[in-house]
Amino acid sequence: MDLIWLSSELFSPELWEAGPKENLLGLLSLASNCIMEALSVRPSMKHVAEKLKQLQTN
């Protein structure tokens, strides 16, 4: 999946420009992992919480 292209479809131009883009892409990647059909490949809530904290501090 091309997250850069997809980001222009999901984020408003104002949000994308306000950035930081790396955090927005990280959030998008995490969200896409959370909605995987196979439960075995979805991240645990602990992993999700850790990733969100990591993105917040960047």
N, C-alpha and C positions, 0 to 999 in steps of 0.2 A: 504494500500500500504506500502510495506517495503522500506522505503527511504534509509536505510543503504545499502541494496542489490542493489537497483536501482542506487545509487550514483556511484558504481563501473562501471556501464554501461554508465553513462553520463559524469562523470568527468575523465579527464586523471589522471593516477597515480601520475604524478608530481603535478598537482593542488590539488589533494586529500591530498597528503603528506604535501604540503605547508600550507594547511588549512587556518584558523582554521575550523575544520570539522563542528562545530556547525553552523557557518555562511553559509557554503556550504549547509548544510541540511536545514537551514532556507530559503535560496534562492530557493532551490529545492521545498520545501513545498509551498512557495509563488507562484512559477511558476505553480505548479500543480493546485493550487486553481484558478489561472487566466484562465486556459483553461477548466474549468468545463463546461459541456454542458449547464446546466441550468444557465441562466443569474442571477437569483435571489440569487445564492450562490457564485457568483464571488465577490471578494473584489472590493471596489470602488478604483478609482485611488488615492484618498486621502489616503486610507488605505495602498495601495501599496507603495506610496511615504514614508509614515511614517515607514512602515516595513523596507524598504530599508535603510532609515536613521538609524534606530535602528540596523540593521545588520552591517552597516558601522562603528558604534561607538563601537561595541563589539570587 
